[in-house]
Amino acid sequence: SYNTVLKAWSRSSDPEAAHRALKVYQTVLNRGNVACLAREALMLENSEQPVEKRIKGHRVGDEFPDSRTFVVLLQSLHNLSLSIGFRDAVDTVESIYQSMKQWDEQMQWSIENGIAPTMARLNDTRGGKNKWKPILNVFSYNTLIKILSKLPTNNSWDESHHCCVRIDALIEEMNSASSPGVRRKDVISCLPNVITAWTKCAERAGNDKERARLCAERAGAHIDALLTDYAMQESNGGGGSNNDTRFRTYLIQAINESIALYGRAGMPSKADELFAKAKESNIRNLGTLSTIIDALCENGVDDIAHVEKARWYLFEFEQEKMKMSRSIAVVPDMKFTSMYNAVIAGFLHCDQKKRGLEEAQAALSHMVSSHESNPRHIARPNTTSFARVMSALAQRGDNTQLLEELLSKMETLHQRKKSVPRSSPDAELVANVA
């Protein structure tokens, strides 16, 4: 019942939800004091009553909070910083974490000394040993990580960095022997959320490359651990978290976030290195390709070679995709067009202006010719594709004839689009040029 109420507050938009949840939590603690219940258990153990009557007369079970109690409690605190301030919110979450640790420690001590509440000892007797389910497990740790990442206010990098450092410390504690309910697999399962936290921290760094680089390096250490574990599992014939489809999705998301973070931090080589690992291990999706193209192209301002590498990845994908069209009907999509446009933008903003403009024109020409020769080709241009190149041509020398030719091509594509009814199957094949 307590968990149900806490869960309701975790989903509530009431500004007082966090405070109300904390009051419920305090009630749970008052009713489920481990020390008091342990003394009661000891008294019952020393009585001469049959075991059945001892268990029946013992105040156990519902009084005890479990990991779910703390998970839903923590979930209720996501807006706590808005009402009591960042520092007090962090202290509140920290005090709850310490309570979770103390609860597990007291229960462990009680069991080892034979005075644990009866239900705690009957909870799990596999292997002939007294066991219980620790409150600190993969679910409660993951919730702690998520809540800490949500506490920073006003896009503060300092607050976000403070929380990320604490999150890293939690991972270290999980790796230590002081967490009986945590296995190595559980630590690995938490790392995608840790990477997300560092990614959010980098977003708050603004234009400060040093701060963004610090975040990228910390996220990079965690993604390396994830990939190392993945490779180890694969070499052992699979198993563990690698067989979890949901975890694989989280892993790909973590890779994509790390690549984007490397790009934002001005570390294109690290982004390229991570993409190569993901590609080799086949843990990627279309978003991974799109992210590496963006990361390389936004760093073309320093070296055009980064944009050329992005183009190479895109053309490699294009060849693979069009080979598939022989057996599967390929339909052009805005996701594909956006990647070509990113390459065009990368060339236009690179360090070599003249050559960059020529390469951008070539990329646009490739898109137009590919689309006109095969409407199902993924290199389908849109208005943005033309606008970017035409804007650069207008600003760099006398290119009026080229501009008129491109404008004429746009008009042709636009008329073609207008001639196809929206209800027609061919509507999804025409270029979206206005």
C-alpha positions as CSV (number, residue, x, y, z in Angstrom):
1,S,0.0,0.0,0.0
2,Y,2.8,2.4,0.8
3,N,4.5,1.6,-2.5
4,T,1.2,2.3,-4.3
5,V,0.8,5.7,-2.7
6,L,4.5,6.6,-3.4
7,K,4.1,5.5,-7.0
8,A,1.1,7.7,-7.4
9,W,3.1,10.7,-6.1
10,S,5.9,9.9,-8.5
11,R,3.5,10.4,-11.4
12,S,1.8,13.4,-10.0
13,S,2.4,16.9,-11.4
14,D,1.5,18.5,-8.0
15,P,4.3,20.8,-6.9
16,E,4.1,19.3,-3.4
17,A,4.4,15.7,-4.7
18,A,8.0,15.4,-3.4
19,H,7.2,16.6,0.1
20,R,4.1,14.4,0.3
21,A,6.1,11.4,-0.8
22,L,8.8,12.1,1.8
23,K,6.1,12.2,4.5
24,V,4.9,8.8,3.4
25,Y,8.5,7.5,3.4
26,Q,9.0,8.7,7.0
27,T,5.9,6.8,8.0
28,V,7.3,3.7,6.5
29,L,10.6,4.2,8.4
30,N,8.7,4.7,11.7
31,R,6.8,1.4,11.3
32,G,9.6,-0.7,9.9
33,N,12.5,0.0,12.2
34,V,14.9,-2.9,11.7
35,A,16.4,-2.7,15.2
36,C,13.0,-2.9,16.9
37,L,11.8,-5.7,14.8
38,A,15.1,-7.6,15.3
39,R,14.6,-7.3,19.1
40,E,11.0,-8.6,18.7
41,A,12.3,-11.5,16.6
42,L,14.8,-12.4,19.2
43,M,12.2,-12.5,21.9
44,L,9.9,-14.7,19.8
45,E,12.8,-17.0,18.9
46,N,13.5,-17.5,22.6
47,S,9.9,-18.3,23.4
48,E,8.6,-21.9,23.6
49,Q,5.8,-21.3,21.0
50,P,5.7,-23.4,17.8
51,V,7.4,-21.9,14.7
52,E,4.0,-21.3,13.0
53,K,2.7,-19.3,16.0
54,R,5.9,-17.3,16.2
55,I,5.7,-16.3,12.6
56,K,2.0,-15.5,12.8
57,G,2.5,-13.4,15.9
58,H,5.5,-11.5,14.5
59,R,4.9,-8.0,13.2
60,V,6.8,-8.5,9.8
61,G,6.4,-8.3,6.1
62,D,4.3,-5.3,5.3
63,E,6.3,-3.1,7.6
64,F,9.5,-3.5,5.6
65,P,10.3,-1.2,2.7
66,D,11.8,-2.9,-0.2
67,S,13.7,-1.6,-3.2
68,R,10.5,-0.6,-4.9
69,T,9.7,1.7,-2.0
70,F,12.9,3.6,-2.5
71,V,12.6,3.5,-6.3
72,V,9.2,5.2,-6.4
73,L,10.2,7.6,-3.6
74,L,13.2,8.8,-5.6
75,Q,11.1,9.1,-8.7
76,S,8.9,11.5,-6.8
77,L,11.8,13.9,-6.3
78,H,12.5,14.9,-9.9
79,N,11.2,18.4,-9.3
80,L,12.5,18.8,-5.7
81,S,15.2,21.4,-6.7
82,L,12.5,23.8,-7.8
83,S,10.9,23.9,-4.4
84,I,13.9,23.7,-1.9
85,G,16.9,24.6,-4.1
86,F,19.6,22.4,-5.7
87,R,21.9,21.9,-2.7
88,D,19.1,20.9,-0.3
89,A,17.6,18.6,-3.0
90,V,21.0,16.9,-3.4
91,D,21.3,16.5,0.4
92,T,17.9,14.9,0.5
93,V,18.7,12.4,-2.2
94,E,22.0,11.7,-0.5
95,S,20.3,11.1,2.9
96,I,17.9,8.6,1.3
97,Y,20.8,6.8,-0.3
98,Q,22.5,6.6,3.1
99,S,19.3,5.2,4.6
100,M,19.2,2.5,1.9
101,K,22.8,1.5,2.7
102,Q,22.1,1.5,6.5
103,W,19.0,-0.6,6.0
104,D,20.9,-3.2,4.1
105,E,23.8,-3.2,6.6
106,Q,21.4,-3.5,9.6
107,M,19.6,-6.4,7.9
108,Q,22.8,-8.1,7.0
109,W,24.1,-7.8,10.6
110,S,20.8,-9.0,12.0
111,I,20.9,-12.1,9.8
112,E,24.5,-12.9,10.6
113,N,23.7,-12.7,14.3
114,G,20.6,-14.8,14.1
115,I,18.2,-12.0,15.2
116,A,16.8,-10.9,11.9
117,P,13.0,-10.5,11.6
118,T,11.6,-13.9,10.6
119,M,10.3,-12.8,7.2
120,A,13.8,-11.5,6.2
121,R,15.2,-14.9,6.9
122,L,12.4,-16.8,5.2
123,N,12.5,-14.5,2.1
124,D,15.1,-16.6,0.3
125,T,16.8,-19.8,1.6
126,R,18.4,-21.0,-1.6
127,G,21.6,-23.0,-1.0
128,G,20.7,-23.5,2.7
129,K,21.8,-19.9,3.5
130,N,19.9,-17.1,5.0
131,K,19.5,-14.5,2.3
132,W,17.4,-11.4,1.7
133,K,16.9,-9.1,-1.2
134,P,19.0,-6.0,-0.7
135,I,17.4,-2.6,-1.2
136,L,20.4,-1.4,-3.1
137,N,20.2,-3.2,-6.4
138,V,20.4,-2.4,-10.1
139,F,16.9,-0.8,-10.1
140,S,17.5,1.5,-7.1
141,Y,21.0,2.5,-8.4
142,N,19.6,3.3,-11.8
143,T,16.9,5.4,-10.3
144,L,19.4,7.2,-8.2
145,I,21.5,8.0,-11.3
146,K,18.5,9.3,-13.2
147,I,17.2,11.5,-10.3
148,L,20.6,13.0,-9.7
149,S,20.9,13.9,-13.4
150,K,17.5,15.7,-13.2
151,L,18.3,17.9,-10.1
152,P,20.4,20.7,-11.8
153,T,18.4,23.9,-12.3
154,N,18.6,26.8,-14.7
155,N,20.9,24.9,-17.1
156,S,23.7,25.2,-14.6
157,W,26.9,23.4,-15.7
158,D,28.4,23.5,-12.2
159,E,25.3,21.8,-10.7
160,S,25.2,19.2,-13.5
161,H,28.9,18.5,-13.1
162,H,28.5,18.1,-9.3
163,C,25.8,15.5,-9.9
164,C,27.8,13.7,-12.5
165,V,30.8,13.4,-10.2
166,R,28.5,11.9,-7.6
167,I,27.1,9.5,-10.1
168,D,30.6,8.4,-11.0
169,A,31.3,7.8,-7.3
170,L,28.1,5.6,-7.2
171,I,29.5,3.5,-10.0
172,E,32.7,3.0,-8.0
173,E,30.7,2.0,-4.9
174,M,28.7,-0.5,-7.0
175,N,32.0,-2.0,-8.2
176,S,33.2,-2.4,-4.6
177,A,32.5,-5.4,-2.4
178,S,30.3,-3.2,-0.1
179,S,27.3,-3.6,-2.4
180,P,26.1,-7.2,-1.8
181,G,23.0,-6.8,-4.1
182,V,25.1,-5.7,-7.1
183,R,26.8,-7.8,-9.8
184,R,29.1,-6.7,-12.6
185,K,26.3,-7.2,-15.0
186,D,24.2,-4.7,-12.9
187,V,27.0,-2.1,-13.1
188,I,27.2,-2.4,-16.8
189,S,23.4,-2.0,-17.0
190,C,23.7,1.4,-15.3
191,L,26.3,2.8,-17.5
192,P,24.0,4.0,-20.4
193,N,22.3,6.3,-17.9
194,V,25.6,7.5,-16.6
195,I,26.6,8.5,-20.2
196,T,23.3,10.2,-20.6
197,A,24.0,12.3,-17.5
198,W,27.4,13.4,-18.8
199,T,25.8,14.2,-22.2
200,K,23.3,16.5,-20.4
201,C,26.2,18.1,-18.5
202,A,28.0,18.8,-21.8
203,E,24.8,20.5,-23.2
204,R,25.0,22.9,-20.4
205,A,28.6,23.8,-21.1
206,G,27.6,26.1,-23.9
207,N,30.6,27.1,-26.1
208,D,33.1,26.1,-23.4
209,K,35.1,23.4,-25.3
210,E,37.2,22.5,-22.2
211,R,34.1,21.7,-20.2
212,A,32.6,19.8,-23.1
213,R,35.8,17.9,-23.5
214,L,35.9,17.0,-19.8
215,C,32.3,15.5,-20.1
216,A,33.3,13.7,-23.3
217,E,36.3,12.1,-21.6
218,R,34.2,10.8,-18.7
219,A,31.5,9.5,-21.0
220,G,34.2,7.9,-23.1
221,A,35.6,6.0,-20.2
222,H,32.1,4.5,-19.5
223,I,31.4,3.7,-23.2
224,D,34.8,1.9,-23.3
225,A,33.7,-0.2,-20.3
226,L,30.4,-1.0,-22.0
227,L,32.1,-2.1,-25.3
228,T,34.8,-4.1,-23.4
229,D,32.1,-6.0,-21.6
230,Y,30.1,-6.5,-24.8
231,A,33.2,-8.0,-26.5
232,M,33.9,-10.2,-23.6
233,Q,30.3,-11.6,-23.6
234,E,30.5,-12.2,-27.3
235,S,33.8,-14.0,-27.0
236,N,32.2,-16.3,-24.4
237,G,29.4,-17.2,-26.6
238,G,26.9,-14.5,-25.6
239,G,24.8,-14.5,-22.5
240,G,24.3,-12.0,-19.8
241,S,23.0,-8.6,-20.6
242,N,23.9,-9.0,-24.3
243,N,20.9,-11.2,-24.8
244,D,18.6,-8.5,-23.6
245,T,17.2,-6.7,-26.6
246,R,16.3,-3.7,-24.4
247,F,19.8,-3.4,-23.1
248,R,21.2,-3.5,-26.7
249,T,18.9,-0.6,-27.5
250,Y,20.3,1.3,-24.5
251,L,23.9,0.4,-25.6
252,I,23.3,1.8,-29.1
253,Q,21.8,4.9,-27.7
254,A,24.8,5.3,-25.4
255,I,27.2,5.0,-28.4
256,N,25.2,7.6,-30.4
257,E,25.2,10.0,-27.4
258,S,29.0,9.5,-27.0
259,I,29.7,10.1,-30.7
260,A,27.7,13.3,-30.6
261,L,29.4,14.4,-27.4
262,Y,32.8,13.9,-29.0
263,G,31.7,16.0,-31.9
264,R,30.4,18.8,-29.6
265,A,33.7,18.7,-27.7
266,G,35.8,19.1,-30.8
267,M,37.1,15.5,-30.7
268,P,36.2,14.2,-34.2
269,S,39.0,11.5,-34.1
270,K,37.6,10.0,-31.0
271,A,34.1,10.1,-32.5
272,D,35.4,8.3,-35.6
273,E,37.2,5.7,-33.5
274,L,34.1,4.9,-31.5
275,F,32.0,4.6,-34.7
276,A,34.5,2.2,-36.1
277,K,34.2,0.0,-33.0
278,A,30.4,0.1,-33.2
279,K,30.5,-0.8,-36.8
280,E,32.9,-3.7,-36.3
281,S,30.8,-5.0,-33.4
282,N,27.5,-4.4,-35.4
283,I,26.0,-2.5,-32.5
284,R,24.6,0.5,-34.5
285,N,21.6,1.8,-36.3
286,L,20.8,4.6,-38.8
287,G,21.0,7.1,-35.9
288,T,24.7,6.0,-35.4
289,L,25.5,6.8,-39.0
290,S,23.7,10.1,-38.8
291,T,25.4,11.0,-35.6
292,I,29.0,10.4,-36.9
293,I,28.2,12.4,-40.0
294,D,27.1,15.3,-37.9
295,A,30.0,15.0,-35.5
296,L,32.6,14.9,-38.4
297,C,30.9,17.7,-40.4
298,E,30.6,20.1,-37.5
299,N,34.4,19.8,-37.1
300,G,35.1,20.4,-40.8
301,V,35.8,24.1,-39.9
302,D,39.2,22.8,-38.6
303,D,39.9,20.3,-41.3
304,I,38.0,19.4,-44.5
305,A,39.3,15.8,-44.1
306,H,36.6,15.3,-41.5
307,V,33.8,16.2,-43.9
308,E,35.4,14.0,-46.6
309,K,35.3,11.1,-44.1
310,A,31.7,11.8,-43.4
311,R,30.9,11.7,-47.1
312,W,32.8,8.5,-47.5
313,Y,30.6,6.9,-44.7
314,L,27.5,8.2,-46.4
315,F,28.4,7.0,-49.9
316,E,29.3,3.6,-48.4
317,F,25.8,3.4,-46.8
318,E,24.3,4.6,-50.1
319,Q,25.8,1.7,-52.0
320,E,24.7,-0.8,-49.5
321,K,21.2,0.6,-49.4
322,M,20.8,0.7,-53.2
323,K,22.1,-2.9,-53.5
324,M,19.2,-3.9,-51.2
325,S,16.8,-2.2,-53.6
326,R,17.2,-5.0,-56.0
327,S,15.2,-7.3,-53.6
328,I,13.5,-4.8,-51.4
329,A,11.7,-1.6,-52.5
330,V,13.7,1.3,-51.0
331,V,11.8,4.5,-50.3
332,P,13.7,7.8,-50.0
333,D,13.2,9.4,-46.6
334,M,13.9,12.7,-44.9
335,K,16.4,10.9,-42.6
336,F,18.6,10.2,-45.6
337,T,18.2,13.7,-47.1
338,S,19.3,15.2,-43.8
339,M,22.6,13.3,-43.9
340,Y,23.4,14.6,-47.4
341,N,22.5,18.1,-46.3
342,A,24.8,17.8,-43.3
343,V,27.7,16.9,-45.7
344,I,26.8,19.9,-47.9
345,A,26.8,22.2,-44.8
346,G,30.1,20.7,-43.6
347,F,31.8,21.5,-46.9
348,L,30.4,25.0,-47.0
349,H,31.7,25.7,-43.5
350,C,35.1,24.0,-43.8
351,D,38.5,25.6,-43.6
352,Q,39.0,25.5,-47.4
353,K,36.3,27.8,-48.7
354,K,36.9,27.4,-52.5
355,R,37.3,23.7,-52.4
356,G,34.5,23.3,-49.9
357,L,32.1,25.1,-52.2
358,E,33.1,22.9,-55.1
359,E,32.5,19.7,-53.1
360,A,29.2,21.0,-51.8
361,Q,28.1,21.7,-55.5
362,A,29.2,18.2,-56.4
363,A,27.2,16.7,-53.5
364,L,24.1,18.6,-54.6
365,S,24.7,17.5,-58.3
366,H,24.9,13.9,-57.1
367,M,21.6,14.2,-55.3
368,V,19.8,15.7,-58.2
369,S,21.2,13.3,-60.8
370,S,20.6,10.3,-58.6
371,H,17.0,11.3,-57.9
372,E,16.2,12.0,-61.6
373,S,17.7,8.7,-62.8
374,N,15.9,6.7,-60.0
375,P,13.1,8.2,-58.0
376,R,13.7,5.5,-55.3
377,H,17.3,6.6,-54.8
378,I,17.9,7.7,-51.2
379,A,19.9,10.8,-52.3
380,R,16.7,12.8,-52.8
381,P,17.2,16.6,-52.6
382,N,14.9,19.1,-50.9
383,T,14.7,22.9,-50.6
384,T,17.4,23.0,-48.0
385,S,19.8,21.1,-50.2
386,F,19.5,23.8,-52.9
387,A,19.3,26.8,-50.5
388,R,22.5,26.1,-48.8
389,V,24.6,25.9,-52.0
390,M,22.8,28.8,-53.6
391,S,23.4,31.0,-50.6
392,A,27.1,30.3,-50.7
393,L,27.3,30.9,-54.4
394,A,25.6,34.3,-54.0
395,Q,28.1,35.3,-51.4
396,R,31.3,34.1,-53.1
397,G,31.9,35.7,-56.5
398,D,29.8,36.2,-59.6
399,N,27.8,33.0,-60.0
400,T,24.6,34.3,-61.5
401,Q,24.5,31.8,-64.3
402,L,24.9,28.9,-61.9
403,L,22.3,30.3,-59.6
404,E,19.8,30.6,-62.4
405,E,20.4,27.0,-63.4
406,L,19.8,25.8,-59.9
407,L,16.7,27.9,-59.6
408,S,15.4,26.4,-62.9
409,K,16.1,22.9,-61.6
410,M,14.2,23.7,-58.4
411,E,11.2,24.9,-60.4
412,T,11.2,21.7,-62.5
413,L,11.2,19.5,-59.3
414,H,8.5,21.7,-57.7
415,Q,6.2,21.3,-60.8
416,R,6.8,17.6,-60.7
417,K,5.8,17.5,-57.1
418,K,2.6,19.5,-57.8
419,S,1.6,17.2,-60.6
420,V,1.5,14.1,-58.3
421,P,-1.7,13.8,-56.2
422,R,-1.0,13.4,-52.5
423,S,-3.0,10.2,-52.5
424,S,-0.8,8.7,-55.2
425,P,1.8,6.0,-54.3
426,D,4.3,8.1,-56.1
427,A,3.8,11.0,-53.8
428,E,6.4,9.7,-51.4
429,L,9.0,9.5,-54.2
430,V,9.0,13.1,-55.5
431,A,11.5,15.7,-54.2
432,N,10.1,18.0,-51.5
433,V,11.2,21.2,-53.3
434,A,9.0,24.3,-52.8
